[in-house]
Amino acid sequence: MTITTAQPRPVTHDVIDPAILYFGTPVVLLATVGSDGAPNLAPMSSVFWLGSTAVIGMGGRSLTARNLLATGECVLNLPSADQVDAVDRLALTTGRADVPEGKHAAGYRHVPDKLAHADLTGVSAETVGAPRVAECPVNLEGRVVAHRPLAGTEHDEDPTWIFDVAISRVHVHPEIRAQGHANRIDPDRWRPLLMSFQQFYGLGARVSPSRLATIDEEWYR
């Protein structure tokens, strides 16, 4: 009997030119406050964290970017997958009364009170003037410590801005805390809302333990 071994299929890739590269990032309800003290709330997902600093990308036409440039105060409210309806109610809304032409053409409309529109509750932060969202399991208060235009947009009328936000206070719902630890989140309890190519997703069950987990979290502090 002759035994043949199946040959592995060759791995191939197609070259494409996508308009966006949103392969999956957490959704944030970014609360800001203007120089007049008026709050604003905007859904976004261009964010990542390094240590205790959040790096945020925002289009310059948004009221959020203008508020960050004016006051530098914000709260990054992280919704869970259960709050997708509230987040989606904020889609295609802007805090700017003078809706930019491009956004108007895309279907955006002015909503002066985003919290009420999304049926969410604003509560006072402790270190900044922007509000926390009570329903979100995670509230990260922070201040802008640096900002710069995104490369390639420096000469635009409304460039895309990159903001470095130093986190000054962390609030979490008790349900997502790790038992036996004062300052940790249990990743099996925390189910963030994610966005991938304009669609909402949630996390599934843990795939596998990670060898990185052999390092105590405090090592990163």
Residue, then its C-alpha position, 0 to 999 in steps of 0.5 A: m500500500t502506498i501512503t501519500t502525504a497531503q501537500p499543504r495548500p500554498v498561502t496566498h494574499d490579495v493586494i487591496d486598497p481599503a479606505i479604512l484600516y479599522f481591524g478592531t478597536p474598543v469603542v469609547l464614548l469620549a466626553t469633553v468640555g469646551s471653554d464655555g463649560a458645555p459638555n459633549l459626548a462622542p463615540m470613537s474608536s481610534v484609541f490605544w493605550l501605552g501604560s497610563t497614557a491614552v493615544i487618541g485620533m480625532g478629526g479636526r472638524s469635530l467639536t470633540a477635537r476643538n474641545l480637547l484643543a481648548t481645555g485638554e480635559c476629557v473622560l474616556n468612557l468605555p461601554s460594554a457590549d450590552q450598551v451598543d444601542a446607546v452608543d449607536r444612538l450617537a452615530l451620525t450626530t455632532g455637537r457642532a451647531d454649524v454642521p460641516e458640509g461634509k458631515h451634513a452630506a454624510g447624514y450628520r445632524h446637530v444634537p446639543d445634548k448627547l447624553a440625553h439623546a443616548d439616554l445616558t447619565g452624566v456624573s461629575a468627574e473628580t479631576v477634570g470638568a468633563p462628565r463621566v457616563a454612569e452606565c459605562p463600566v469604565n471611566l478614565e479621566g484624563r488631560v491632554v499632555a501633547h497634541r500634534p497633527l497626523a502626518g499628511t494632514e498638517h496643512d489641511e484646514d481641519p487636520t486630524w489630530i493625535f492627542d496624548v492623554a495622561i489618565s488621572r483617575v480610573h473608575v470601574h463598576p465593581e462587577i468587573r473587578a478581579q477578586g482578591h486584587a485591589n487594582r485589577i480588572d477581570p478580563d473574563r468579566w469585562r466585555p468591551l464593545l468593539m468596532s471593526f470596519q464600521q460594525f459592532y462586535g463583542l469579545g468571545a470566550r478566552v481562547s487560551p491562557s497567555r504566557l505573558a500572564t506569568i508576569d505580575e501586572e504590577w511589573y508594568r507599573 
